[in-house]
Structure formats: structure tokens, C-alpha cells
Amino acid sequence: MNKSNWDDIQYILAVAETGSLNAAAIRLGVTHATVLRRVSGFERNHGQPLFQRLATGYRTLPEAAPVL
């Protein structure tokens, strides 16, 4: 995890806990776009998606458990 930005972890955890980008953004006091950019960047840097994107929100993928 040395190539991670530790600040990204708070975004990942907020999405995992709230189940949505909007709720995570409100919790963190940032915009929806900021959360999306940070989560997407984290996933890209690690070569693995962490969330299943659904119409109802974000669901953590089982293979993301070691990261979380």
C-alpha cells in the first residue's frame, strides 16, 4: 500500500460505510466529484475495483475486504 495516498483511505471508507458518493461527500465536506475522483484514482492505482456500482448506490466487492 506504499503507493497509496493515505488521504484516499478516508474516501474509500466513507463510501464503504455510507454506500453512496453523495453521502460520503456530505460526511467529508467535499463534492461528489471529489469523492468519485479519489475512489477512481485509488482503484486505478491498485488495479482492482473496490465497489460494485449500482443504481441504488455503491456496494463493496468481496475481493475488496483485504483493502478495507
Chimera marker file (.cmm) of the C-alpha trace (Angstrom):
<marker_set name="trace">
<marker id="1" x="0.000" y="0.000" z="0.000" r="1" g="1" b="0" radius="0.5"/>
<marker id="2" x="3.030" y="2.251" z="-0.192" r="1" g="1" b="0" radius="0.5"/>
<marker id="3" x="1.859" y="3.773" z="-3.475" r="1" g="1" b="0" radius="0.5"/>
<marker id="4" x="-1.419" y="4.836" z="-1.884" r="1" g="1" b="0" radius="0.5"/>
<marker id="5" x="-2.218" y="8.278" z="-0.755" r="1" g="1" b="0" radius="0.5"/>
<marker id="6" x="-3.338" y="7.768" z="2.836" r="1" g="1" b="0" radius="0.5"/>
<marker id="7" x="-5.901" y="10.543" z="2.396" r="1" g="1" b="0" radius="0.5"/>
<marker id="8" x="-7.648" y="8.355" z="-0.185" r="1" g="1" b="0" radius="0.5"/>
<marker id="9" x="-8.391" y="5.803" z="2.526" r="1" g="1" b="0" radius="0.5"/>
<marker id="10" x="-10.846" y="8.152" z="4.223" r="1" g="1" b="0" radius="0.5"/>
<marker id="11" x="-12.758" y="8.476" z="0.943" r="1" g="1" b="0" radius="0.5"/>
<marker id="12" x="-12.837" y="4.713" z="0.410" r="1" g="1" b="0" radius="0.5"/>
<marker id="13" x="-14.038" y="4.083" z="3.951" r="1" g="1" b="0" radius="0.5"/>
<marker id="14" x="-16.696" y="6.792" z="3.750" r="1" g="1" b="0" radius="0.5"/>
<marker id="15" x="-18.137" y="5.269" z="0.562" r="1" g="1" b="0" radius="0.5"/>
<marker id="16" x="-17.979" y="1.766" z="2.057" r="1" g="1" b="0" radius="0.5"/>
<marker id="17" x="-19.769" y="2.920" z="5.213" r="1" g="1" b="0" radius="0.5"/>
<marker id="18" x="-22.414" y="5.130" z="3.584" r="1" g="1" b="0" radius="0.5"/>
<marker id="19" x="-22.968" y="3.231" z="0.341" r="1" g="1" b="0" radius="0.5"/>
<marker id="20" x="-23.003" y="6.328" z="-1.839" r="1" g="1" b="0" radius="0.5"/>
<marker id="21" x="-20.766" y="9.033" z="-3.216" r="1" g="1" b="0" radius="0.5"/>
<marker id="22" x="-23.188" y="11.784" z="-2.180" r="1" g="1" b="0" radius="0.5"/>
<marker id="23" x="-23.430" y="10.625" z="1.426" r="1" g="1" b="0" radius="0.5"/>
<marker id="24" x="-19.658" y="10.210" z="1.600" r="1" g="1" b="0" radius="0.5"/>
<marker id="25" x="-19.192" y="13.713" z="0.175" r="1" g="1" b="0" radius="0.5"/>
<marker id="26" x="-21.508" y="15.211" z="2.783" r="1" g="1" b="0" radius="0.5"/>
<marker id="27" x="-19.712" y="13.343" z="5.568" r="1" g="1" b="0" radius="0.5"/>
<marker id="28" x="-16.320" y="14.534" z="4.356" r="1" g="1" b="0" radius="0.5"/>
<marker id="29" x="-17.396" y="18.066" z="3.469" r="1" g="1" b="0" radius="0.5"/>
<marker id="30" x="-16.357" y="17.806" z="-0.166" r="1" g="1" b="0" radius="0.5"/>
<marker id="31" x="-18.115" y="17.491" z="-3.515" r="1" g="1" b="0" radius="0.5"/>
<marker id="32" x="-19.467" y="14.344" z="-5.128" r="1" g="1" b="0" radius="0.5"/>
<marker id="33" x="-16.882" y="14.799" z="-7.899" r="1" g="1" b="0" radius="0.5"/>
<marker id="34" x="-14.014" y="14.836" z="-5.398" r="1" g="1" b="0" radius="0.5"/>
<marker id="35" x="-15.116" y="11.542" z="-3.870" r="1" g="1" b="0" radius="0.5"/>
<marker id="36" x="-15.547" y="9.965" z="-7.312" r="1" g="1" b="0" radius="0.5"/>
<marker id="37" x="-12.105" y="11.157" z="-8.425" r="1" g="1" b="0" radius="0.5"/>
<marker id="38" x="-10.376" y="9.877" z="-5.272" r="1" g="1" b="0" radius="0.5"/>
<marker id="39" x="-12.108" y="6.479" z="-5.324" r="1" g="1" b="0" radius="0.5"/>
<marker id="40" x="-11.469" y="6.025" z="-9.054" r="1" g="1" b="0" radius="0.5"/>
<marker id="41" x="-7.822" y="7.012" z="-8.634" r="1" g="1" b="0" radius="0.5"/>
<marker id="42" x="-7.346" y="4.569" z="-5.773" r="1" g="1" b="0" radius="0.5"/>
<marker id="43" x="-8.907" y="1.750" z="-7.780" r="1" g="1" b="0" radius="0.5"/>
<marker id="44" x="-6.812" y="2.611" z="-10.840" r="1" g="1" b="0" radius="0.5"/>
<marker id="45" x="-3.577" y="2.736" z="-8.818" r="1" g="1" b="0" radius="0.5"/>
<marker id="46" x="-4.307" y="-0.655" z="-7.275" r="1" g="1" b="0" radius="0.5"/>
<marker id="47" x="-5.602" y="-2.273" z="-10.446" r="1" g="1" b="0" radius="0.5"/>
<marker id="48" x="-8.742" y="-3.524" z="-8.757" r="1" g="1" b="0" radius="0.5"/>
<marker id="49" x="-12.259" y="-2.188" z="-8.330" r="1" g="1" b="0" radius="0.5"/>
<marker id="50" x="-13.462" y="-1.941" z="-4.732" r="1" g="1" b="0" radius="0.5"/>
<marker id="51" x="-17.124" y="-1.250" z="-5.364" r="1" g="1" b="0" radius="0.5"/>
<marker id="52" x="-19.958" y="-2.532" z="-7.461" r="1" g="1" b="0" radius="0.5"/>
<marker id="53" x="-21.729" y="0.489" z="-8.908" r="1" g="1" b="0" radius="0.5"/>
<marker id="54" x="-25.486" y="0.061" z="-8.720" r="1" g="1" b="0" radius="0.5"/>
<marker id="55" x="-28.395" y="2.383" z="-9.442" r="1" g="1" b="0" radius="0.5"/>
<marker id="56" x="-29.106" y="2.319" z="-5.697" r="1" g="1" b="0" radius="0.5"/>
<marker id="57" x="-25.539" y="3.080" z="-4.606" r="1" g="1" b="0" radius="0.5"/>
<marker id="58" x="-22.130" y="1.526" z="-4.114" r="1" g="1" b="0" radius="0.5"/>
<marker id="59" x="-21.649" y="-1.960" z="-2.694" r="1" g="1" b="0" radius="0.5"/>
<marker id="60" x="-18.264" y="-3.166" z="-1.516" r="1" g="1" b="0" radius="0.5"/>
<marker id="61" x="-16.981" y="-6.107" z="-3.549" r="1" g="1" b="0" radius="0.5"/>
<marker id="62" x="-15.962" y="-9.210" z="-1.565" r="1" g="1" b="0" radius="0.5"/>
<marker id="63" x="-12.452" y="-9.091" z="-3.009" r="1" g="1" b="0" radius="0.5"/>
<marker id="64" x="-12.045" y="-5.582" z="-1.550" r="1" g="1" b="0" radius="0.5"/>
<marker id="65" x="-12.173" y="-6.922" z="2.007" r="1" g="1" b="0" radius="0.5"/>
<marker id="66" x="-8.367" y="-7.132" z="2.380" r="1" g="1" b="0" radius="0.5"/>
<marker id="67" x="-8.048" y="-3.474" z="1.384" r="1" g="1" b="0" radius="0.5"/>
<marker id="68" x="-10.770" y="-2.310" z="3.742" r="1" g="1" b="0" radius="0.5"/>
<link id1="1" id2="2" r="1" g="1" b="0" radius="0.2"/>
<link id1="2" id2="3" r="1" g="1" b="0" radius="0.2"/>
<link id1="3" id2="4" r="1" g="1" b="0" radius="0.2"/>
<link id1="4" id2="5" r="1" g="1" b="0" radius="0.2"/>
<link id1="5" id2="6" r="1" g="1" b="0" radius="0.2"/>
<link id1="6" id2="7" r="1" g="1" b="0" radius="0.2"/>
<link id1="7" id2="8" r="1" g="1" b="0" radius="0.2"/>
<link id1="8" id2="9" r="1" g="1" b="0" radius="0.2"/>
<link id1="9" id2="10" r="1" g="1" b="0" radius="0.2"/>
<link id1="10" id2="11" r="1" g="1" b="0" radius="0.2"/>
<link id1="11" id2="12" r="1" g="1" b="0" radius="0.2"/>
<link id1="12" id2="13" r="1" g="1" b="0" radius="0.2"/>
<link id1="13" id2="14" r="1" g="1" b="0" radius="0.2"/>
<link id1="14" id2="15" r="1" g="1" b="0" radius="0.2"/>
<link id1="15" id2="16" r="1" g="1" b="0" radius="0.2"/>
<link id1="16" id2="17" r="1" g="1" b="0" radius="0.2"/>
<link id1="17" id2="18" r="1" g="1" b="0" radius="0.2"/>
<link id1="18" id2="19" r="1" g="1" b="0" radius="0.2"/>
<link id1="19" id2="20" r="1" g="1" b="0" radius="0.2"/>
<link id1="20" id2="21" r="1" g="1" b="0" radius="0.2"/>
<link id1="21" id2="22" r="1" g="1" b="0" radius="0.2"/>
<link id1="22" id2="23" r="1" g="1" b="0" radius="0.2"/>
<link id1="23" id2="24" r="1" g="1" b="0" radius="0.2"/>
<link id1="24" id2="25" r="1" g="1" b="0" radius="0.2"/>
<link id1="25" id2="26" r="1" g="1" b="0" radius="0.2"/>
<link id1="26" id2="27" r="1" g="1" b="0" radius="0.2"/>
<link id1="27" id2="28" r="1" g="1" b="0" radius="0.2"/>
<link id1="28" id2="29" r="1" g="1" b="0" radius="0.2"/>
<link id1="29" id2="30" r="1" g="1" b="0" radius="0.2"/>
<link id1="30" id2="31" r="1" g="1" b="0" radius="0.2"/>
<link id1="31" id2="32" r="1" g="1" b="0" radius="0.2"/>
<link id1="32" id2="33" r="1" g="1" b="0" radius="0.2"/>
<link id1="33" id2="34" r="1" g="1" b="0" radius="0.2"/>
<link id1="34" id2="35" r="1" g="1" b="0" radius="0.2"/>
<link id1="35" id2="36" r="1" g="1" b="0" radius="0.2"/>
<link id1="36" id2="37" r="1" g="1" b="0" radius="0.2"/>
<link id1="37" id2="38" r="1" g="1" b="0" radius="0.2"/>
<link id1="38" id2="39" r="1" g="1" b="0" radius="0.2"/>
<link id1="39" id2="40" r="1" g="1" b="0" radius="0.2"/>
<link id1="40" id2="41" r="1" g="1" b="0" radius="0.2"/>
<link id1="41" id2="42" r="1" g="1" b="0" radius="0.2"/>
<link id1="42" id2="43" r="1" g="1" b="0" radius="0.2"/>
<link id1="43" id2="44" r="1" g="1" b="0" radius="0.2"/>
<link id1="44" id2="45" r="1" g="1" b="0" radius="0.2"/>
<link id1="45" id2="46" r="1" g="1" b="0" radius="0.2"/>
<link id1="46" id2="47" r="1" g="1" b="0" radius="0.2"/>
<link id1="47" id2="48" r="1" g="1" b="0" radius="0.2"/>
<link id1="48" id2="49" r="1" g="1" b="0" radius="0.2"/>
<link id1="49" id2="50" r="1" g="1" b="0" radius="0.2"/>
<link id1="50" id2="51" r="1" g="1" b="0" radius="0.2"/>
<link id1="51" id2="52" r="1" g="1" b="0" radius="0.2"/>
<link id1="52" id2="53" r="1" g="1" b="0" radius="0.2"/>
<link id1="53" id2="54" r="1" g="1" b="0" radius="0.2"/>
<link id1="54" id2="55" r="1" g="1" b="0" radius="0.2"/>
<link id1="55" id2="56" r="1" g="1" b="0" radius="0.2"/>
<link id1="56" id2="57" r="1" g="1" b="0" radius="0.2"/>
<link id1="57" id2="58" r="1" g="1" b="0" radius="0.2"/>
<link id1="58" id2="59" r="1" g="1" b="0" radius="0.2"/>
<link id1="59" id2="60" r="1" g="1" b="0" radius="0.2"/>
<link id1="60" id2="61" r="1" g="1" b="0" radius="0.2"/>
<link id1="61" id2="62" r="1" g="1" b="0" radius="0.2"/>
<link id1="62" id2="63" r="1" g="1" b="0" radius="0.2"/>
<link id1="63" id2="64" r="1" g="1" b="0" radius="0.2"/>
<link id1="64" id2="65" r="1" g="1" b="0" radius="0.2"/>
<link id1="65" id2="66" r="1" g="1" b="0" radius="0.2"/>
<link id1="66" id2="67" r="1" g="1" b="0" radius="0.2"/>
<link id1="67" id2="68" r="1" g="1" b="0" radius="0.2"/>
</marker_set>
